[in-house]
Amino acid sequence: MFLSMSMIFIFLFIATIMMLICSIISKKTFMDREKNSPFECGFDPMNSARIPFSMHFFLIAMIFLIFDVEITLIFPLILIFNLSIIKNWLIINLFFMFILLLGIYHEWNQGALNWTN
């Protein structure tokens, strides 16, 4: 009992000493306000938060999220390739890809992928 308590005390002491040494050695400077402020995607944190939001940035982010989720739906199709009938698998896979290509064509046709007007 005494041995385990003394080992826990020694480990805590060593951890405390290491944290103190790391905080002393680290090169943290609190002088730079820009570096210490939080960074939000494309927004300057020093300006007003009431600036109009860029719809192009929002649309590109939404398109990325939609197609990122679609990739997670493609992975099970790859895994069931050996367990299914090839003809049915091919029809389902081609239909899924057709829907994705139709969606990206629609976004391209509507001008959502054009960054400038």
N, C-alpha and C positions, 0 to 999 in steps of 0.2 A: 504494500500500500504506500509506504513512504517512498519507495523507489519510483513508482508511477507518478506520484505527485511531484517529486523533485524533477523528473524528466519533463513533465508538462510545464513546470515553472521555467526550466532551462530553455525549452523550445519557445515559450512566450517571450522570454527575455531576449533570445537571439533574434526573434522576429521583430521585436520592438526596436532593437539596436539597428537592424538592417533597414527598417523603415525610416528611422531618424537619419541614418547616413545617406540614404537615397534622397530624402527631402533636402538635405544640406547640399549635396553634390549637384542636384538637378539645376538646370539653367532656366528656371522660370523667371520671366520678367513680367511684371504687372504694369509696365509703363505703356505698352502698346494697346490702346483701346480697341483697335480694329481686329487684332488677332484674338483678343479675349472675348469678343462678342460672338454670339451664335450666328452661324451661316445658314441661311435658308435659300434654297435653289434660285439663284438669280436675283435675289432681293438685297438691297443695301440696308443693313440694319440701322444705319445712322440716319436714314431719311424717315419721313412720315410713313406710317403703316396704311394710310388712306389713299395710296397711289392706285390708280386703276390697274387691274390685273390683265396681263396679256392673254388674250384668248388663244393665240397661236401656241403659246407655251402649254396652256391647259389641254388643247386638243392633241398635241403631240404626246403629252403625258398619258392621256386617256387611251390613245391608240397603242402606245407601248404597253400599258397595263392589259388591254384586251388581248394583244397578241402574246404577251408573256403568259397569261392564263391559258391560252390555247396550246402553248407548248406543253403544259402539264397534262393536257388532254391527249396529246399525241403519244406520250410515253407509254400509256397502257396499250395503245395499238401496236407498238413495237414488241411489247412483252407477250401479247397473245398471238403473235404471228405463227408460232409453231403449234398452237393449240386449236387453231380455227381452220376452216376451209378457205383455201387461197382465194377462190373466186369471190366469196362473201367479204373476206378481209379487204381485197382490192377495191371492191365497190364502195365499202364503207369509208376506206381511206381516201379514195378519189373524191367522193362526195364531200367529205370533211375539208379536204384541200380546196375544192371548188368553192365552198362557202367562204373560206378564208380569202381566197383570191378575189372573189366577188366583193367582199367587204373592203379589201385594200384598194380595189379599182374604184369603188364608190367614193372612198375617202379621197383618192387622188383626183377623181373627176370633180368633186365638190370643192377642191382647192384647199383641203385641210392640211395637206402635206407641203404646201408652198409657204415658206417662211415670210416672204415679202409679198406685198399686195400687188 
